[in-house]
Amino acid sequence: MTVKYIVDENGKKTGVQLSLEDYYQLLESANILPEHVKKGIEQGRREGLLGLTKSTDEVMKKYSS
């Protein structure tokens, strides 16, 4: 899967671009996920819209030495 990040003028990641083929594969795989995983994804989406999540870079700082 090839993913291209869309960034703003400050270099902050604001979106993701991927091929339609990869997008359809993601949709298909989402249909086979267990219900608790689907609920977790939906909760993450809601929290993201409310600004309650951290960026990947911020989370990964915790694991860098």
N, CA, C and O atoms as a DFTB+ gen file, in Angstrom:
260 C
 N C O
     1  1       0.846      -1.172       0.000
     2  2       0.000       0.000       0.000
     3  2       0.890       1.234       0.000
     4  3       1.824       1.340       0.795
     5  1       0.598       2.143      -0.881
     6  2       1.337       3.395      -0.956
     7  2       0.462       4.501      -0.390
     8  3      -0.665       4.710      -0.840
     9  1       0.990       5.204       0.595
    10  2       0.251       6.276       1.253
    11  2       1.031       7.567       1.094
    12  3       2.246       7.597       1.287
    13  1       0.334       8.623       0.744
    14  2       0.944       9.947       0.637
    15  2       0.275      10.844       1.675
    16  3      -0.949      10.971       1.705
    17  1       1.091      11.461       2.523
    18  2       0.548      12.375       3.521
    19  2       0.381      13.758       2.909
    20  3       1.228      14.225       2.147
    21  1      -0.702      14.388       3.248
    22  2      -0.960      15.760       2.837
    23  2      -0.623      16.634       4.037
    24  3      -1.120      16.406       5.140
    25  1       0.227      17.640       3.817
    26  2       0.679      18.482       4.920
    27  2       0.317      19.936       4.655
    28  3       0.180      20.363       3.508
    29  1       0.164      20.690       5.747
    30  2      -0.108      22.112       5.607
    31  2       1.211      22.869       5.480
    32  3       2.277      22.258       5.400
    33  1       1.137      24.193       5.463
    34  2       2.330      25.020       5.267
    35  2       3.335      24.895       6.412
    36  3       4.499      25.263       6.257
    37  1       2.887      24.377       7.563
    38  2       3.782      24.186       8.707
    39  2       4.344      22.771       8.784
    40  3       5.089      22.444       9.708
    41  1       3.988      21.940       7.823
    42  2       4.468      20.566       7.818
    43  2       3.613      19.615       8.633
    44  3       3.966      18.445       8.787
    45  1       2.490      20.099       9.161
    46  2       1.594      19.249       9.950
    47  2       0.776      18.365       9.012
    48  3       0.193      18.844       8.040
    49  1       0.742      17.059       9.320
    50  2      -0.035      16.132       8.506
    51  2      -1.523      16.415       8.706
    52  3      -2.022      16.410       9.831
    53  1      -2.222      16.662       7.599
    54  2      -3.642      16.997       7.677
    55  2      -4.533      15.997       6.953
    56  3      -5.755      16.037       7.095
    57  1      -3.932      15.107       6.183
    58  2      -4.722      14.133       5.446
    59  2      -3.847      13.045       4.873
    60  3      -2.620      13.090       4.965
    61  1      -4.503      12.068       4.280
    62  2      -3.813      10.933       3.678
    63  2      -4.413      10.682       2.306
    64  3      -5.627      10.763       2.120
    65  1      -3.553      10.378       1.352
    66  2      -4.012      10.055       0.006
    67  2      -3.531       8.650      -0.338
    68  3      -2.357       8.328      -0.160
    69  1      -4.446       7.817      -0.831
    70  2      -4.075       6.482      -1.270
    71  2      -4.877       6.133      -2.509
    72  3      -5.878       6.780      -2.814
    73  1      -4.434       5.108      -3.221
    74  2      -5.104       4.725      -4.468
    75  2      -6.497       4.174      -4.171
    76  3      -6.771       3.718      -3.061
    77  1      -7.368       4.220      -5.172
    78  2      -8.707       3.659      -5.006
    79  2      -8.640       2.167      -4.734
    80  3      -9.429       1.641      -3.949
    81  1      -7.708       1.485      -5.375
    82  2      -7.553       0.046      -5.147
    83  2      -7.246      -0.236      -3.676
    84  3      -7.842      -1.127      -3.071
    85  1      -6.309       0.529      -3.106
    86  2      -5.976       0.356      -1.690
    87  2      -7.153       0.730      -0.794
    88  3      -7.401       0.086       0.225
    89  1      -7.874       1.780      -1.188
    90  2      -9.042       2.216      -0.420
    91  2     -10.100       1.112      -0.371
    92  3     -10.649       0.822       0.692
    93  1     -10.382       0.504      -1.512
    94  2     -11.378      -0.566      -1.556
    95  2     -10.930      -1.781      -0.752
    96  3     -11.753      -2.448      -0.125
    97  1      -9.634      -2.071      -0.765
    98  2      -9.122      -3.176       0.045
    99  2      -9.309      -2.889       1.533
   100  3      -9.648      -3.784       2.307
   101  1      -9.086      -1.638       1.927
   102  2      -9.308      -1.265       3.327
   103  2     -10.774      -1.424       3.716
   104  3     -11.088      -1.913       4.800
   105  1     -11.665      -1.006       2.822
   106  2     -13.094      -1.153       3.102
   107  2     -13.475      -2.617       3.262
   108  3     -14.231      -2.972       4.167
   109  1     -12.956      -3.463       2.388
   110  2     -13.257      -4.894       2.477
   111  2     -12.740      -5.484       3.780
   112  3     -13.430      -6.279       4.417
   113  1     -11.544      -5.105       4.176
   114  2     -10.977      -5.660       5.409
   115  2     -11.743      -5.164       6.631
   116  3     -11.809      -5.858       7.645
   117  1     -12.319      -3.971       6.542
   118  2     -13.089      -3.449       7.673
   119  2     -14.331      -4.293       7.923
   120  3     -14.812      -4.370       9.054
   121  1     -14.846      -4.917       6.890
   122  2     -16.051      -5.735       7.039
   123  2     -15.799      -7.036       7.783
   124  3     -16.748      -7.666       8.252
   125  1     -14.545      -7.455       7.903
   126  2     -14.247      -8.713       8.589
   127  2     -13.708      -8.491      10.002
   128  3     -13.355      -9.447      10.693
   129  1     -13.647      -7.245      10.422
   130  2     -13.143      -6.944      11.762
   131  2     -14.169      -7.330      12.823
   132  3     -15.373      -7.246      12.582
   133  1     -13.701      -7.750      13.993
   134  2     -14.628      -8.021      15.098
   135  2     -15.360      -6.736      15.513
   136  3     -14.859      -5.630      15.313
   137  1     -16.523      -6.900      16.080
   138  2     -17.355      -5.752      16.446
   139  2     -16.642      -4.815      17.417
   140  3     -16.762      -3.597      17.285
   141  1     -15.896      -5.358      18.399
   142  2     -15.227      -4.478      19.370
   143  2     -14.143      -3.630      18.703
   144  3     -13.859      -2.522      19.157
   145  1     -13.539      -4.141      17.635
   146  2     -12.536      -3.361      16.905
   147  2     -13.221      -2.241      16.125
   148  3     -12.731      -1.112      16.095
   149  1     -14.356      -2.554      15.494
   150  2     -15.109      -1.534      14.768
   151  2     -15.545      -0.412      15.707
   152  3     -15.483       0.763      15.347
   153  1     -15.986      -0.778      16.912
   154  2     -16.409       0.230      17.889
   155  2     -15.237       1.100      18.317
   156  3     -15.390       2.308      18.493
   157  1     -14.064       0.492      18.484
   158  2     -12.872       1.254      18.852
   159  2     -12.460       2.233      17.766
   160  3     -12.054       3.358      18.055
   161  1     -12.566       1.800      16.520
   162  2     -12.248       2.684      15.399
   163  2     -13.217       3.856      15.368
   164  3     -12.805       5.002      15.190
   165  1     -14.493       3.575      15.539
   166  2     -15.501       4.642      15.527
   167  2     -15.271       5.618      16.676
   168  3     -15.409       6.828      16.495
   169  1     -14.925       5.111      17.847
   170  2     -14.639       5.987      18.985
   171  2     -13.438       6.882      18.673
   172  3     -13.453       8.071      18.992
   173  1     -12.414       6.323      18.061
   174  2     -11.241       7.109      17.682
   175  2     -11.573       8.192      16.675
   176  3     -11.047       9.303      16.755
   177  1     -12.443       7.876      15.729
   178  2     -12.863       8.879      14.744
   179  2     -13.607      10.031      15.422
   180  3     -13.365      11.200      15.122
   181  1     -14.514       9.686      16.340
   182  2     -15.261      10.735      17.051
   183  2     -14.314      11.609      17.870
   184  3     -14.417      12.835      17.845
   185  1     -13.390      10.973      18.595
   186  2     -12.444      11.726      19.412
   187  2     -11.542      12.604      18.541
   188  3     -11.184      13.714      18.934
   189  1     -11.182      12.107      17.368
   190  2     -10.368      12.899      16.451
   191  2     -11.093      14.149      15.987
   192  3     -10.500      15.226      15.913
   193  1     -12.368      14.009      15.677
   194  2     -13.160      15.165      15.250
   195  2     -13.298      16.196      16.361
   196  3     -13.431      17.391      16.096
   197  1     -13.265      15.730      17.605
   198  2     -13.376      16.636      18.750
   199  2     -12.024      17.176      19.200
   200  3     -11.953      17.974      20.135
   201  1     -10.955      16.747      18.542
   202  2      -9.618      17.216      18.897
   203  2      -9.069      16.590      20.166
   204  3      -8.218      17.183      20.830
   205  1      -9.543      15.399      20.513
   206  2      -9.125      14.750      21.756
   207  2      -7.976      13.762      21.561
   208  3      -7.583      13.079      22.506
   209  1      -7.439      13.680      20.355
   210  2      -6.375      12.713      20.081
   211  2      -5.031      13.413      19.949
   212  3      -4.966      14.633      19.799
   213  1      -3.956      12.627      20.006
   214  2      -2.602      13.143      19.832
   215  2      -2.100      12.722      18.458
   216  3      -2.562      11.730      17.895
   217  1      -1.158      13.477      17.930
   218  2      -0.562      13.112      16.648
   219  2       0.321      11.886      16.820
   220  3       0.779      11.590      17.924
   221  1       0.556      11.182      15.735
   222  2       1.437      10.014      15.774
   223  2       2.819      10.411      16.264
   224  3       3.425       9.695      17.061
   225  1       3.324      11.549      15.792
   226  2       4.652      12.008      16.216
   227  2       4.704      12.223      17.721
   228  3       5.692      11.870      18.365
   229  1       3.650      12.799      18.285
   230  2       3.609      13.048      19.728
   231  2       3.598      11.736      20.513
   232  3       4.283      11.616      21.528
   233  1       2.834      10.768      20.056
   234  2       2.770       9.466      20.724
   235  2       4.112       8.754      20.634
   236  3       4.566       8.163      21.613
   237  1       4.748       8.805      19.473
   238  2       5.999       8.079      19.266
   239  2       7.152       8.654      20.082
   240  3       8.122       7.943      20.346
   241  1       7.075       9.919      20.490
   242  2       8.110      10.505      21.350
   243  2       8.253       9.703      22.634
   244  3       9.345       9.612      23.194
   245  1       7.169       9.129      23.097
   246  2       7.175       8.328      24.318
   247  2       8.080       7.111      24.178
   248  3       8.652       6.645      25.163
   249  1       8.213       6.596      22.968
   250  2       8.955       5.359      22.741
   251  2      10.369       5.575      22.209
   252  3      11.132       4.620      22.070
   253  1      10.718       6.816      21.914
   254  2      12.077       7.070      21.424
   255  2      13.019       7.263      22.605
   256  3      12.623       7.730      23.673
   257  1      14.270       6.892      22.383
   258  2      15.225       7.006      23.496
   259  2      16.173       8.154      23.315
   260  3      17.036       8.382      24.163
